[in-house]
Amino acid sequence: MIYLDNAATTRTDPDAALAMLPYMTDFYGNPSADYGFAIESRRAVANERNIIADFIGAEPNEIIFTSGGTEADNMVTNSLAHSSSRWFLTSTLEHKAILNSINENRTIFIPNDMNGIVSADRIAGIQDGDVVSVMFANNELGTIQPITEIAEKVHEAGAYLHTDAVQAFGHVPINVKKMGIDMMSASGHKMGAPKGIGFLYVKKDLQWLITPIIRGGGQENHYRAGTENVPAIVGFGKAVEIARNTMDNRYIATKKLRDYFEDQLLKEVPNITINGRNVDRLPGHSSITFHGVRAEELLSYLDIYGICASSGSACNTGDEQPSHVLKAIGLTDNEANSTLRFSMNHRNTKEELNFTIGKIKEFLSIKNSH
Ligand code: PLP
């Protein structure tokens, strides 16, 4: 198997998986329990919260653990995108976790350019108390937004900034205080932690903005009820510790592979476009339009050889819905339906990429001979 779909999810880092096991089999106490046996679960949750907060320059009490990125995004939209007293400004490039949980009647869409960038000067009409939500990096293109400049503009107007950093967290440096981020969503399974864990960072003096979605016990400072997923939190903390120590090297290794892949494809495969290549991108994302090819057919062909990539289209009912992200950067329906996303990480090899390029060429020559 050749796994080139790390933007969809990653393998749980074996060290993170190993760190989790004792919190299922030995230290399984409920962190809220009063007896001594629960102390280790409680300690672990506090410890991982410290590690994660420190990694983004936040305070531990600014981290609310959630079940993942979707829940973190929904906490923001549920609290702030349905109010008649404020506007919610966002981009059409956002993940469905934002776009499908807002009230369009209370939303202003900020235009983006053809590279998928939302520049600060395109944000107009923000008022005191409004909320701007712009993703840190796009899941299909990997393009990174100028978050610091956006934050300045937002704060000048007396508004608040949320960023969905699900794709970027653990892959590029993020410091919420230095960058002026007020709220941030992150997810574990995109960066070597298990699925089903994430967090919402909310700046301490802005926590009054958030209304809990899940109510019950007083966990997570009353912002997210339910017994903490201690093993997943431990795995998340471990993956963050690994990212802290290796992120720079991983970035270089991953980018080298991605750039090699794209350079080779440009040399060897005619009629392709690489989307978002002209701007700052995450190191592993590669969005490629194979003009005249149906992405689903190419995907199925690659799948025969165990190559995992993805298309931006949602094929729920059999009819292909072109990706809203690709449409937002100006691709036609046909071009969007001819686009594949390959997302590498540091574990991939040049041999895997050469094999993949070979199979792409093979598919195209079979197709052309028909
Ligand atoms: N936001 C972005 C940008 C994503 O890429 C994803 C997942 O693909 C999500 C949110 C949802 O995260 P999760 O799968 O942790 O719910």
Boltz pocket constraint, residues with backbone or C-beta under 6 A from the ligand:
constraints:
  - pocket:
      binder: B
      contacts: [[A, 7], [A, 8], [A, 67], [A, 68], [A, 69], [A, 70], [A, 71], [A, 73], [A, 95], [A, 97], [A, 135], [A, 137], [A, 138], [A, 139], [A, 164], [A, 166], [A, 167], [A, 186], [A, 187], [A, 188], [A, 189], [A, 197], [A, 198]]
      max_distance: 6.0
